[in-house]
Amino acid sequence: MRGLLPSLAATCALLAGCSKGPEEPPRAILSVELRDRVEIGLTPVGADGIAIDLELHFVKNGHGLLDPEKPLRARGRIELFPEAATEMYTARFSGAAVPAGLCGDQPVSLALSLVRRDGHARVAGALTAYCGADRYAGVPVRLLRLSGDLPRPR
């Protein structure tokens, strides 16, 4: 019996990873306009592999759009384009008004799109900002280019 317990524990650890706690979602630091950084986290939601939860946290400043002390969270999607060996991560974020910011007393709507090609670690895309609640089309007030290595969501 004594020999059986250690071997069961080892088997459990190897097969199911039961000796570890829950895995942290993939997180990375992406470049914003080459001079700033944003921390991004992706967490898959559901069994379909399409829905993801995203979190953005700007490291230095909010670029006149948002409070850098408050992370943004949203439910997004993974769009697969197998014919082009490409996947796209998309999400819509809502930000509170920043009175001294580009939108004044209006809330900010942010649309994220990041593209990964050929399964590479590197992604590139943009965070596009619009003035007004739930406004994700028209003339943007600001477009922030993002790029860097981002682990694939598990």
N, C-alpha and C positions, 0 to 999 in steps of 0.2 A: 504494500500500500504506500509506503514512504517513497518508493521509486516511481510510482505512478503519478503522484501529485506534481512533482517538478516537471515531468514530461508532458503532462496535460497543460500546465501553465505555459511551457515553451511552445507547444503546438498552438494554443490559443493565441499567443502573442504573434506567432508567425503568420497564421492564417487569417485571423480576424483583426489583429491590431488592438486587442482588447486591453492590453496593458497601457495604452496611450489614452490620453483624453481626446476630446473632439479636435479635429484638424482646424487650424486657422485658415480662413479664406485667403486666396492669393492676394497679395498686396504688392504694390510697386510705387516707385517715384517716377513720374513722367515730367519731362521738360515742358514748360509753358513759355512760349515765345522766346525760347533759348536763354532767358534770364531768370526765370522763376521756376518753381516746382509745385506739383500737386501730387498728393498721395492718393492713390486709388485702390479700392478694394472691390473684388467681384465675388459674389456668393451665389452659386446656382440654387434655384428654387424649383421644387417639384421634380418629377421623374422625366419630363419631356425633354430636358436639356436646353430649353429655349429661354425660359424666364430666368433672370438674374437680379439680385439686389446689388446696387452700386452705391459706393460711398466715396465722395470727393472731399479732400481737405487741403486747402491751399496753404502752402508752407509760409510764405512771406506776406503777401498782400492779396486783397480781393479785386484788384484791377478796377476799382471804382464801381464794382457790381455787387459785391457781397461782403459780409463780415468774415474775414479769414479765420476767426476764432470758432466759427460754427460750421461743422462739417455738413455737407449736403448729402441727402439720402433719397434714393428713388428706386422704383422697380423698373427694370429695363428688359431688353431682349437681345438674344444672339440670333443674328440673321445669317444663315449659311448660303453660300453661293458655290456649290461643288464644281460647277462647270468652269469657274474661274479660280478654284482653289483658294477661296477667300471667305473670311467670316467677318461680320461687322457687329460691334456692340453699340446699341443705341439706348438712350434714356432721356427723359424729360425731368428737369429739376425746377423747383420753385424756390425763389429766394426772397427774403424780406426786403423791404425798401431800405436803401442806404441814403439818408437825406443829403449828404454831401457827395453822393455818387452820380454816375452818368444818367440815371433815371429819376433822380430827385426823390419825390415822395411816392413814386410808383413801385410796386413789387417788380422783381426781375424774373423772367422765364428763361431757362437755359436748356438748350438742346445739345446733347452729346452724341458724337459719332466717332468711333474708333475702328480702324480697319487693320486686319492681320492677313498677310498674304503667304501662301505656300507653307503654312504651319510654323512660320518663324516666330521668334520671341518678340520681335519689334512690332509695335503698333504705331499708327499715326492717324491723326484726325483733328477734330476741332470741338470746342465748346462755344456755341453761338448764343449770344445774349440778346433778348428782346425786352423792351420796356412794356410792362403791363402783365396782369395775371393771366395765366393760361394762353399766352400769345407765343406761338412757335413758328410763325411765318411772317413774311413781309420783309421790311428793311431792318436788319439787325443793328443794334447800337454798338456791338463789339463782337469780334470773332477772335478767339484765343486758340492758337495752334498748339496741339499737344503731340508729343512723341516720346518713345522710350520702350524699354523692354517690360513686358507684362506677362506674368505666368498665365497659362490657360486655366480657366475655371475648372474645378474637378467635380 
